[in-house]
Amino acid sequence: LTLVQREIPTGYDPVVNKPVYGPMLTLPEFKIRISEALLEYFDSGDSAEFITCIVELKCKEYHHEIVKKAISLSLDKTSRERELTSKLLTVLHPKPLGDDVMAQGFDILLESLTDLMIDAPDAKSIVGAFLARAVVDEVLPPAFLSKHKNKSSDLDAIATSASDDELDETESVVEIAMRLLSREHSVVRLEKVWGPGDGRPVTELKVVMDQLLKEYLLSRELDEAARCIRELNTPHFHHELIKRGGTVAMEEGDHFSSHSSQLDAMAALFIFLVRNAIVSDAQVVKGMERLRSNLEDLKLDVSPRAPELLKEFEECLREKADDEGITLLPDTN
């Protein structure tokens, strides 16, 4: 190995007037340079320029850090940057980032999940979506998820208390990715996992809202639903989400479980969204007003019991809001 390095130096250091073998930068220096290059990429969308940058850095030993850094930086960005990140990973694979390097990058990302959640509480659902998208894009093999799922099960009995949280978070993220991949038409859905973004037609928004609300009623995953709603990036249109949520809860009560269960779950979601400043209380009030004004249509199209179901929904929403110290709807009694 030493003979090979001497024949092919990585570069030349003019300061010490000697050839350099191995990385041209230290790991901390590489992370700084990569962060700068990624932020420039988020602005320009020029993946070719980013690849040129990492090749010129001549630090292939650190290339796995690119995966972790790109996804980490996108956690507090919008759907645009996350879509750019997914596309970048596809462009980087298999060259200059091969299978093993890509897998190593996701490995260290999962290991750092607990720390990432400090600044990004919804990191689990976002990283889970990145994992699923990477499998669909053939950046990661499906076996990567199986390996981590089996590893978590094998180590669970012998893990120290200090590592219990890390194992739980990793297993949870892998389960999110597997669930996304197991959905009907998962490939098509995951290709748009970060959403179409701003400027989409209203008709498309309504379809997306109905879809995520129905999936929430099946999974009861508050964090995942909140992430999807945040990714819609349409705060001015959240009243439509509230209106459609109430309607969907009434409809789905006839198909899957009792109306009370579905209405309670939808009320829990709305309060969760308000408490986490994702949907404003004004949008909830406006959405409920629109739901009430649509009562006659609901009786015809959804259920003859619509007035009774709406009253139950409002009471449920009011009770949950009171428990959280939130004032949403006036008491009509």
N, C-alpha and C positions, 0 to 999 in steps of 0.2 A: 504493500500500500504506500509506503514511504517513497519507493522508487517511482511509482506512478505519479504521485503528487509532485515530485521534483521535475518530472518530464513535462507536466502540464500544470503550471501555476495558475491560480485563479486570476491573479492580477499583479500589479506592481505598486508598492508603497513608496512614493518619492520622499517621504519624510525620513525613513530609515534606509532608503536606497537599496531595498531588497524586494524580491518577488514575494507574493502572498499566496499561501496555500490554505484552502478552506474559505469560509465566509469572509467577504471584504469588510463586513460591519459586525459589531457586536449585536446580540439579540435585541437589547433595548433600542439601539440605533436603528435597527431594521424595522422594529415596530413603529417608531416615529415616522420613518420614511414611507412605510406602507400606509399608515393612517393618512398622511398628507396626500398620497397618490389616490387613495380611495375617495377622499373628499373631493378631489379634482374630478375623478370619474363620475361621482354623483352629480356634479355640476354639468359635465360635458356629455356623459354617456358614451365616451370614446374608449371602448375596450381595447382597441389596438394600441392606443397610447399607454394604457395601463400595463399591458403585457410587455411593451418595450421598456417601460420603467423597471419592472421586476427583473427582467433579463439583464439589464444594465447594472442592477445592484449586485449581481453575482453572489447571491446568498441562497442557493437552492436548498441548503440544509435547513433553512427556516421557512420554506414555502408553505408548510402546513399551517403556519401562523396566519397566512392570508385568509384562509377559510374562516377561522375564528374571528379575526379582526373585521372582515367584511360584514359578517352577520351581526356581530356585536354593535358595530357602528350603525347598522340599519334599525336596531331595536327602537331607538327614539326618533326615527325618521318616519316618512309617510309611505304609502303603498308604492309610490314611484321608485323610491330608493330600494325598497325590498324587491321589487320586480327587477330592477337593474342588478341587484346582487345575485338573484337567481340566474339571470342571463349571463352574468360574469362567470359564475362557477361553471356554467355549461361551456363557455368559450375557453376557459382555462383547462378544461379536461378533454382529452387525456394529456395534452402537452400545453404548458410546462408542468401541470400538476397531474401526476399519474394516479392510478387507483389507490395505491398505498398512502400517498401523500394526502389525497382528498379524504380518505377514511381517517387518517391521523388528525387532520384538521377538525373533523366533526367530533372525534373522540375528545380532544382537548376542549372543544366547545361545550360538550355535555358535562365534562368535569368541572367547568367553571360556572355552571348554570346557577348554583346557589348564590354566587357573588353577583351574577348578572341580574338576578331578580331583585336585588336591593335597589337598583336604579330603574329597572323595568319590571314592574310586578307581573306583567302579562308575558314575560319572556318565555315561559313554558309553552304557551299556545303558539307563539310566533316561531320558536325554534322547531316545534313539532311540525308546523306547516313547511318550514324550510327543509326538514328531513324528508317529508313526503314528496315535496316538489323535486328534490334532488334525486329521489328514486325514479320518479316519472321521467325526469330529464336524463336518466341513465348516468348520472354523475356518481351515484352510490348504488350498489347492488342491494336488492331486497334482503340479502343475507346479513347486511350490516345491522338492520333492525332486529332480526332474529338473534343475532349474536349478543346484542345488548340486552334483549329481553331474557335470554337464557342466562347471561352473566349475572343479571340482577337477581334472578331466582336462585342461582347457585351460591351467590355470596351473601344472600340475605341472612342465612342462619349464623354465619361466622363474622359478619360485619361488626366493627366496633361502633359504639354509640356515636362517636365523632363523625363516622361516615354514613350513618343511617339516613340522614337527610339527603345527602348527595345521591345515594342509591335510589331513594324514593323519587327524587326529582327526575333522575335519568329515566327510570322506569315509566314515570308518568308521561314524559315527553315522547318516549318511544310508543306508548299506547296511543297517544294523540295522533302520531304519524300513521300508525297502523289503522286507526279508525278512519282517518281521512282517505287512506288508500283502499279501504274495503267498501267505501260507499259506491252506490250505483253511478256509473259514468265518472268514476274518480279521475281518470286521466284528463278529461275535458275540464272538470271542475278545478283540478289542481293547476292546470295551465293558466287559470284565472284566479288562483288562490289569493292574490293580492288585490283583486278587484280591477275593473276597467278604469277606475280613477275618476277625476272630475269631468264634467261635461257629458256624462252618459245620458241617454234619453230617459225621460221620466218613466216610460213604460218598462224599460229595463230595470230601473231602480226598484219598481214595484215588484217585479219578478224576483229579484235578488232578495228583497226584504221578506217576501213570503217564504222563500226557500230557507233562509237562515232562521226565521222564526219557527218554522215547522221542525227543522233539525234540532233547534234548542229544546222544543217540547219533547222530543224523543230522547235527547241526551241529558238534558237538565244541566249542561255545562255553562255556568254563568260567565266564566272567564273567556271561553271560546266565542260565545255569542257576543260578548262585549268587544272582543277584538275585531270580529267581523263588522260590527256596527261602526266602530271607530274607523275601520278601513274604508267604509263607504264615503267618509269625509264630506257629509252633506248635513251639517247641523241645522241648516235652515229648513230641511225637509223631514226632520225627526217626528213632526206631528203625524206624518203619513205612516211612519213606523209604529207609532202608538195606536193609531186607528186600525192598522192592519193586524197588529198584535192582538187586540181585543177580538177582532173578527176571526182570526185564525184559531184562537183559544176556544171560541164557541164552536167552530167547525170541527176541530180535531177532537173535541169532547165526545162527538158522536162516533168517531172512528177508532180511537185508541184507548181511552180511559174515561173516567167520569168528567163531566164538565167542571165540577168543583176542583178537581186535581189540576186540570189544564189552566183554569182561570187563576188558581193560586200560584202556579208556576210562572205564568206570564206576569202577574203582579209582582212577584219576587224579582223578575228580570228588570222590570221598569224601575223599581226602587233601587236595585243595584246600579243601574245606569245613572240615575240621578245622584246617588251617594258618591259615585266615582267621577262625577262631573263630565260624563260622556254625553248625556242628554239633559237639557235644562228643564226645570220644573215648568217653565212657561210652555215648552213644547209638549209636555205631558198633558197639561191643562187643555191646550188647543186640540191635541189629538183626541182627547176624551170628549170634547165638545163636538167634534166632527163625527165621532162614533155615535153620540146621542142623536145628532141631526139625521143620521142615516138609519135610524131605528126601523122605519117602515120597510126599507129595502132588506134589512137584516131579517125581519120576520118572514119575508117571502123567500129570500135566497139562502139563508143560513138555518134558522130555526123559528118556529112559531113562538117558542119560549124566549125569544131574544130580549124582550123587556125585562123579564125575570133574571136572565143570565147577565144582562148589563148591570142591573142593580147589585147582583151578587159580586160582580167584578169590581164595581166602584167601592163597595164596602170592604172587600178584601184589600184593594189598593190603599184605601184610607187607613185601615188598621195597620198595615205594614209601614206606611209612611209615619203614622203616629209613633210606632215602636222605634223608628229611626230619628224621631224629632223633626220630621219633614212635613211641611204643610203643603198639600197638593190640591185636594178637593174639599170644598165646603161640605159640611154635614147636611144632607138634605132631609134628615128626619125631623 
